[in-house]
């Protein structure tokens, strides 16, 4: 999708698959063989961030989960601000290769805006972050209800008063129960579904009226299921 980013991977001998109808998330490939490094961001995630960038300019971003690095580096392309990320480097044979490429491409193409740390959330956050504060956090770590809560709660002290959480794969990997608990426990946040996202992502925001209004637009499609529309109406549309 991004010329500079795809070329940067290619210069290191890697072809980036950025998602299609068969494989939805970004992943690395070499000589036609996929290099599993954990699932990456997809096109609909980047569409979300493109649109968000029109109404919200984060000063610093934190990412939990990095995989092959495509999503993290894409955020550097879109927002042009410092990004810190943590990845445990245990998901997939080529996870460490993804980390290596993330650091190289950040230095070569994005003025070292991305700082990637090997570690675990939340136990290593204090060491990694120190006294920094963030406006946007992308949570895409271990996909369980329990870990989703640990990641969200662990980042609270490091977020500015006005901030956004983007939670990946909530519906896709059946973490709705955990997300509903986050809503119950965090009444100072407004929560929304990112209805157009392939992975059933969610957004939680605090003290951002314009983003809140946008969230209300994208929270639920006005047409829930095509099959509920009468066939004769469909025929006039298609």
N, C-alpha and C positions, 0 to 999 in steps of 0.2 A: 504493500500500500504506500509506504513512504520510500521514495526513491533513495535518499541517502542511507536509510536504515537497511533496506534490502541489499543495496550495493555493498554496505559495510560487511554484512554477513558473507556475501559472495566473495569478497576479497579475502576472507579467511577460509574459503573452500566450503561454505555452508549455504545451501539453498533454504530459504525460509518459506514454509507453507503457512499462509496467513488465514486459512479457514475457508471452507466451502461447504456444499451440501452433504458431503461425506465425512469430512473431519472438520469439526467446528472451530477448534482452538488452534492458535499458532503453535508451530512445532518446527524443529530442525530436520533437515534431510541431507544426505550425502550420497551421491551416485544412485539416486532413486530410492534409497533406503531410509526410513524414518529413524531418527535418533531420539529415543524417548527420554525426555528430561522433565516430565510432569506437564500437565496441561497449561497452556498460556492463554493470554487474552484473545478474544475473537473480534470480528469486525463490528458487531453490535456494541461491544464494550467501548471501542474507539469512537463509534458514533456518539455514544453517551458523553464521552469526554470532550469531543469536538464541540458539541452543543453546550456543554457546561462552560467551556472556555469563553463563550460569548457573553456570559453573565457573571462569571466568577473567576478571579485570578488568584490562585493560591500562591503564597510566598514560599512554601516548602511542603513537600509531599512525603508520606511514608508508605511503603509497600510491605506487606507481610506475604511472602511468597514471591519468587522470581522466575522459577523454571528455566526456560531458555533465554529469558531476558527481553523478549520482544515487547511485551506489554509495558515493562518498566521503562525501556528506552523510548517507546512510543509516547509515554507521558512526558518525557524530556522534550520530544519533538513538539508536542501539542502545547505544553504549558511554559516551556523555557524557564524553568526554575529548578533549584536544587531538589534532589530526590534521594532519600535514604531508603534502603531496602534490606530485608533480612531473609535468608533462605537457609534451611537446615541441610540442603544438598544431599538428601537421602532418597529422593523420589525419582527413580529411573537411572539407568546406566550412564546417561550423559548429562545428568544434572550439574555435575561439577564443570563439565565443558560449557554448559550454558552460563554458569557464573563467570568462568574465565572470559568468554566472549562479551558478556555484559560489561566487564571492567575495561576490556580492550576497546570496545566500540564507544563507550562513554568517553574515554580519553581521546580517541582518534576523531570522533565526530561531534560530540556534545560537550566539549570543553570541561570534561570531568564533572559534569553536573550530577551524575549518578554515583552514589557511594553504596556499594553492596557489601554486606557483612554476612559471614557464615555464623549461624547461631539459631536460637530458638526463641519463639514468643510464647509467653511473656517474660520468661526468666532472664533473658539476655537484654531486654529492652533498655533497662537503666544504664548498662555499660555502653550500649551502642549509641543511645540518644544523648545522654548527659542532660544539659539544660536547654536543648533545642525544643521548639514548639512547631506544630504543624497545623495547616488549614484543611488538609485532605488526607485521608487514610484509605488505602485500597487493601481490603482483607481478602486474601486468597491463599490461606495456609491449609492446614489439615482440615478436611471437610467433615467435621462432626459438630453436633449441637454444642457439645462441651467445649471444644476448642474455639468455636466461633465466639462464645461468651468470654473465654479466657483472653482471646485476642482483642475483642472490643473493650473489655474492662481494663486490660493491661495498658491500652493506649490512652485512657481518659486523662491521666495527669500530664500527658504530652501534647494535648490538643488545645488550640486557642478557643476562646469563648464562642467565636463564630467558626463553625467547621462542618465538614462533611465526611461521612463514612460511606464507602461503596463496598458492599458485601457480595462477593462473587458466588455463583453456583448454589444459591440458597434453595431454589425450587428444584433445580436440575439434580442436586444430590441430596434432596429430602432433608433440608435443615429448617423447614418452616417452623417447627415446634420451638426450636432454639431462638429463632428470630422473633417469634411472638413473645417469648420471655424477655428478650432485650427490650421490646416495645413496652412491656409492662414495667420493667425495672428502671426505665430511663425516660420519664415523662417530660424532661426538659428537651427532648429531641422530637422532631417530626419525622415520621417514617413513611416511606413510599415504596411501591414496587416499580421497578424499571421495566414496564410491561413489554417493551419492544426487544428486550435483551434475550438472546438465545438461551442463556443459562439461568434465567429466572433470578436476576440479580435484584438487590434491594439497596435503598439509599436511606440513611439517617442523617438529618441535618439539625443544626442548632443555630438560632439567631441569624438566619439568612432569609429575609422575606421574599426576595425575588426568586431564589432557588426553591423556596417552599411553594410559590405559585406555579413554577414550572413543574415541580413534582406532582402537583395536582392534575396537570394536563397529561402527564405520561404514566400516571398510576394505574390506569385500567383502560383497555381498548373499549371504544363505544360498541364495537361488534365483538362479542365474546367468541362465538364459534360460527364459522361459515356455514356449517351444515344446518344451522337454525334459520337461515335465510331461504325463502322459497325459491325453488329452482327457476321459476320464470323471472324473478328479480335478478338472479345470478346471470341469466342469459343476456339481460340487457346491459350488465356491467362488463362481462368478459368479451 
